[in-house]
Amino acid sequence: MIRRIACAFFLLAVSFLCAQEAGLVGTVIDPSGAVVANANITVHNVDTNVERRIITDERGRYSISPLSIGRYALTAEAPGFRTVTVSDIYLTIGQKGVADVTM
């Protein structure tokens, strides 16, 4: 009986912790609309100063998950392009935010 209660508590705790996460996806393009592959993406949690980095794929897409809920700034960098920062990205529980970037 104690084992069942402990197992139920563990499953409840895991589901609660997973629900406190979010994600961020997007596409990086140039001014003509062409995708920018291999762009460096940095996502910075403004409240905790935690950063995550990723590189866009061959279609200019990126996906970062899991992220803690909170306020973020995203920076995109690629050779030959200006650096672009998207500020005031707010992620809530279970959200998959979208931040597309034009360099």
Secondary structure, 3 states (H helix, E strand, C coil): CHHHHHHHHHHHHHHHHHHCEEEEEEEEECCCCCECCCCEEEEEECCCCCEEEEECCCCCEEEEEEEECEEEEEEEECCCCCCEEEEEEEECCCCEEECCEEC
